[in-house]
Amino acid sequence: MQDYERLDVWRSAHSIAVEVYQLTSRFPSTERFGLVGQMRRSAVSIPSNIAEGAGGLSSGEFAYYLNVASGSANELHDQLLVSTDLGYLKSGDGERLRNRVESVRRMLFSLSTKIRTSH
């Protein structure tokens, strides 16, 4: 069992989730149950799955949850692109956040590989 709050990948993912909530609060109200809800769910899913996996009993279980978190990061990355293309996000905000999500995806892959090869 790991203290997930000490993991750089969790801290980065948590920070992204908070920023997604802040940015999507400015989206049109017509997107409240559409894109806003999907983006918030996928953004929160990333650090939540890291936390859930870190609390597991096996390295295989942790690697599984890191994979789920990576899938959520892929979803969020695409949703950020759609939001930018629709004009809901400023181009600079969308690109900056997509770069941060990409960094988290690399960290998740690296941690998952490390866990799988060390056990």
C-alpha positions as CSV (number, residue, x, y, z in Angstrom):
1,M,0.0,0.0,0.0
2,Q,1.4,3.4,-1.0
3,D,0.7,6.9,0.2
4,Y,-0.7,8.1,-3.2
5,E,-0.5,11.8,-2.2
6,R,3.3,11.5,-2.3
7,L,3.3,10.4,-6.0
8,D,4.2,13.1,-8.4
9,V,1.7,11.7,-11.0
10,W,-1.2,11.9,-8.5
11,R,-0.3,15.5,-7.6
12,S,-0.1,16.5,-11.2
13,A,-3.4,14.7,-12.0
14,H,-5.1,16.2,-9.0
15,S,-4.0,19.7,-10.1
16,I,-5.4,19.1,-13.6
17,A,-8.7,18.0,-12.2
18,V,-9.0,21.1,-10.2
19,E,-8.2,23.3,-13.2
20,V,-10.7,21.4,-15.4
21,Y,-13.4,22.2,-12.8
22,Q,-12.4,25.8,-12.9
23,L,-12.2,26.1,-16.6
24,T,-15.4,24.3,-17.3
25,S,-17.4,26.5,-15.0
26,R,-17.1,29.1,-17.8
27,F,-18.6,26.8,-20.5
28,P,-22.1,27.5,-21.8
29,S,-24.9,26.2,-19.6
30,T,-26.1,24.0,-22.5
31,E,-23.0,21.9,-22.0
32,R,-23.6,21.3,-18.3
33,F,-24.8,17.7,-18.8
34,G,-22.7,17.2,-21.9
35,L,-19.1,18.1,-22.4
36,V,-18.7,19.6,-18.9
37,G,-19.9,16.5,-17.1
38,Q,-17.7,14.2,-19.3
39,M,-14.6,16.4,-18.8
40,R,-15.1,16.6,-15.1
41,R,-15.6,12.8,-14.8
42,S,-12.6,11.9,-16.8
43,A,-10.4,14.5,-15.1
44,V,-11.4,13.3,-11.6
45,S,-11.1,9.7,-12.7
46,I,-7.3,10.1,-13.3
47,P,-6.2,10.9,-9.7
48,S,-9.0,8.8,-8.2
49,N,-7.8,5.6,-10.0
50,I,-4.2,6.3,-9.0
51,A,-5.4,6.6,-5.4
52,E,-7.6,3.5,-5.6
53,G,-4.8,1.4,-7.1
54,A,-2.2,2.6,-4.6
55,G,-4.5,1.3,-1.8
56,G,-4.6,-2.2,-3.3
57,L,-2.8,-5.2,-2.1
58,S,-0.8,-6.2,-5.2
59,S,1.4,-4.5,-7.8
60,G,-0.8,-6.1,-10.5
61,E,-3.8,-4.4,-9.1
62,F,-2.0,-1.1,-8.9
63,A,-0.9,-1.4,-12.6
64,Y,-4.5,-2.1,-13.6
65,Y,-5.7,1.1,-12.0
66,L,-2.9,3.1,-13.6
67,N,-4.0,1.7,-16.9
68,V,-7.6,2.9,-16.2
69,A,-6.2,6.3,-15.2
70,S,-4.3,6.4,-18.5
71,G,-7.5,5.7,-20.4
72,S,-9.2,8.6,-18.6
73,A,-6.3,10.8,-19.5
74,N,-6.7,9.9,-23.1
75,E,-10.4,10.8,-22.9
76,L,-9.7,14.1,-21.2
77,H,-7.0,14.9,-23.8
78,D,-9.6,14.5,-26.6
79,Q,-12.3,16.4,-24.7
80,L,-9.8,19.3,-24.3
81,L,-9.2,19.3,-28.0
82,V,-13.0,19.3,-28.8
83,S,-13.5,22.1,-26.3
84,T,-10.8,24.2,-27.9
85,D,-12.2,23.6,-31.4
86,L,-15.6,24.6,-30.2
87,G,-14.2,27.8,-28.8
88,Y,-15.1,27.0,-25.2
89,L,-11.4,27.0,-24.2
90,K,-8.9,29.6,-25.3
91,S,-6.4,28.0,-27.6
92,G,-3.5,28.7,-25.2
93,D,-5.4,27.2,-22.2
94,G,-6.4,24.1,-24.2
95,E,-2.9,23.5,-25.5
96,R,-1.3,24.1,-22.1
97,L,-3.7,21.7,-20.4
98,R,-3.3,19.0,-23.1
99,N,0.5,19.2,-22.6
100,R,0.0,18.7,-18.9
101,V,-2.3,15.7,-19.5
102,E,0.3,14.3,-21.9
103,S,2.9,14.6,-19.2
104,V,0.6,12.7,-16.8
105,R,0.1,10.0,-19.4
106,R,3.9,9.5,-19.7
107,M,4.2,9.4,-16.0
108,L,1.5,6.8,-15.7
109,F,3.1,4.6,-18.4
110,S,6.5,4.9,-16.7
111,L,5.1,4.0,-13.2
112,S,3.1,1.1,-14.6
113,T,6.1,-0.2,-16.4
114,K,8.2,0.1,-13.3
115,I,5.7,-1.7,-11.2
116,R,5.2,-4.5,-13.7
117,T,8.9,-5.1,-14.1
118,S,9.9,-4.9,-10.4
119,H,7.5,-7.6,-9.3
